[in-house]
Amino acid sequence: MRLLRIPLIAAALLLGLTGCAPGTGGSPLDPAGEPVAPAAPSGQASADADQRCADGAPLELDGQGLEFHVTGDCGAVSVRGQDLEIELESAASILIEGQRNDVEARADIGSLEIRGDDNDVSSDDGIGSVSISGQSNEVEAPTIGSVAIQGGANVIESDNEPAGATDATGDNVVKRRD
């Protein structure tokens, strides 16, 4: 009985390894035997690109050192990366969880939340609300509705006095532009 188990175990291991290739990290292989990179999930941009938001559609922008030009009225826009250059028309909301990103909106931003450091955000129209929990960020728009800051060394500039501006650390600047 013991002699029968060894060939069965060896056969099971051999079948389990079929289709695996060393050094591919589990990625599928193309016909030439090279690993194939998985496609970006729907709604997620993965390279320098022109993107289009269908009315109110969410969009995720991720990467390092890339440029994105986004047209259309976006819903929730998530920015996860660093050193991204982003131009967009408008967004219901923007969440930034990265560093050193530059976001320019040609129209309104409903709400802006920054959870990263050294990001610059500007809007040609207005921003409904701004919430920052990062450090050394800059936000600029003709009008800003409200501001809540948990981080430090952030600068918020607008042509109006934002309603209910709160600064938890006291070393942030919320001011009217001259």
PEHU-V427686 format. One record per backbone hydrogen bond with DSSP energy under -1.0 kcal/mol. NH is the residue of the N-H (numbers start at 0). CO is the residue of the C=O. E is the energy in kcal/mol with one decimal. If there is no record, write none. Layout:
NH:CO:E
NH:CO:E
This chain:
4:0:-1.2
5:1:-1.1
7:3:-1.4
8:4:-2.6
9:5:-2.4
10:6:-2.3
11:7:-2.2
12:8:-2.3
13:9:-2.2
14:10:-2.4
15:11:-2.0
16:12:-1.5
19:16:-2.1
23:20:-1.4
26:23:-1.7
29:33:-3.1
32:29:-2.4
35:27:-2.9
43:40:-1.9
44:59:-2.5
48:66:-1.6
50:68:-2.8
52:70:-3.0
55:72:-2.9
56:53:-3.1
58:75:-2.5
59:42:-2.6
60:77:-3.3
61:44:-1.0
62:79:-1.1
64:81:-2.2
67:84:-2.9
68:48:-1.9
69:86:-3.6
70:50:-2.4
73:89:-2.2
74:56:-3.0
76:92:-2.7
77:58:-2.7
78:94:-3.3
79:60:-2.9
81:62:-1.9
82:98:-1.9
84:65:-2.6
85:101:-3.2
86:67:-2.5
87:103:-2.7
89:71:-1.1
90:107:-1.7
91:73:-1.6
92:74:-1.6
93:110:-2.3
94:76:-2.7
95:112:-2.8
96:78:-3.2
98:80:-1.2
99:116:-1.9
101:83:-2.9
102:119:-3.0
103:85:-2.8
104:121:-2.8
105:87:-2.3
106:88:-2.0
108:125:-2.3
109:90:-2.4
111:128:-2.7
112:93:-2.7
113:130:-2.8
114:95:-3.4
117:134:-2.2
119:100:-2.8
120:137:-2.7
121:102:-2.4
122:139:-1.9
123:104:-2.3
126:142:-2.4
127:108:-2.3
129:145:-2.4
130:111:-2.4
131:147:-2.5
132:113:-2.8
135:151:-2.2
137:118:-2.7
138:154:-2.5
139:120:-2.2
140:156:-1.8
142:124:-1.0
144:126:-2.4
147:129:-2.2
148:165:-2.2
149:131:-3.5
154:136:-2.7
155:172:-3.2
156:138:-2.7
157:174:-1.7
158:141:-2.0
162:144:-2.5
165:146:-2.3
167:148:-2.7
172:153:-2.9
174:155:-2.8
176:157:-2.7
